[in-house]
Amino acid sequence: MRVARELGDDLAADALDRDRAGKQPYDEVARLRDSGLPTVLAPPDAAGGGTDAGMDWGDACAIVRRIAAADGSMGELLGRHHVLSWSARFFAAPERVSELEARAVRGQWLWAGDTGTTSADEPSHLDDGACLVLTPAVGGFRLNGHRTLPTAVDVADRLVLDAVSTSTGETLVVLVDPHHPGVGRAPLPDRLGQRLAGAGTVHFDDVAIGADDLLGTAARDEDAVAPFATVAPLALRLMLSHVALGVAEGALTEARDHSRAASHTRPRGSAENLLAPAPGVDADLLLAFGELALAVHSASAVVGRATAAMAETLRAGRALDAEQCADTAALVAVAEAVTVRAALVTGEGVLQIADADGIDRFWRNIRVLAGRGPAGPALRAIGDHFLYGEGATSARWT
């Protein structure tokens, strides 16, 4: 956390200038690598012991949230990196997990990709109809197609992707080296928000996928895979809730600092009536800050409960049962819905109460992360779980 605070302060110092430049995040990723956070943000004991790699889920979320408060793009990039670093545990056979994670730690991989695990209120992929196909070939498969990814297309060391096998129709999860000569990349310019996350479209032209690059089957049908594989989309959605909440916290902090600087003094109320505004203080401003702080604190509490449940779910691993998975899924859905609403309210609110140069970047980042708000199906699923509960499955939440 000390490293995250120092890195966050460094990123915040020039966040506005970098946002306006909107370049690919080569410099930002270099800062991340220098800090060591990408290597540390791996599953616990990812290298089999004896190294600094790997950490508890709750600590990882706290680090990502701190970075997101300073720079939403880097928060999302790191958050997705951490969740994707769990891909071997989610999808691969147990005997392959240690070897795959050790390779990642030795190579200090920065992960990016998409396994169809975006938030409930967005399409599975950023561009409709972007299907990747795997054609059987000698020694494995050939990967063809294109996919638009939200982060790190030009700076990632490995991509984790879902693709459809032309021979069986199964959706498989594969590991791809983005430096393969058959891989092409085209950055997405002029995004509304999250401009520095490194989003772009990746094209695959007969990219060889060997047996070692095939992780397993994607969690499209929860009856066809172990319950633990269905945790992948839930973990990503919860991590993105931390990112959105971090951006909202950063927005509120910057608005507060700007308002303090503009007033030049720190007025105090009388000792007899602590709830009454001090003379000369704008009561409406205090009310606005109070409402935004309440929204952020409330979301933080709900997200904290879901984070604790997710930590227990991840610790269960392949011993996870369907009931615990469904309970965790319900908490993640609630956390996501509450966070989206709180982040949108905060992003809009700071625009009204703080006339600070560049503060609109927080609102733009939140809009990209949160979309238009909680989707109807997700809210209905929450209502269904509240009403009936029994017999719930994790499928309704993904």
Secondary structure, DSSP 4 states (H G I P E B T S, - for coil): -HHHHHHHHHHHHTHHHHHHH---SHHHHHHHHHHTHHHHSSSTTTTSSSSS----HHHHHHHHHHHHHH-HHHHHHHHHHHHHTTHHHHHS-HHHHHHHHHHHHHHTPPEEEESS---TTS-SSSSTT---EEEEETTEEEEEEEEEESS-TTT-SEEEEEEEETTT--EEEEEE-TTSTTEEEEE--S-SS-TTS--EEEEEEEEEEEGGGEEEE-SSSTTTS-GGGGHHHHHHHHHHHHHHHHHHHHHHHHHHHHHHHHH-S-----TT-TTSPPTT--HHHHHHHHHHHHHHHHHHHHHHHHHHHHHHHHHHGGG--HHHHHHHHHHHHHHHHHHHHHHHHHHHHHHHH---TTTHHHHHHHHHHHTTSS-HHHHHHHHHHHHT-TT--GGGG-
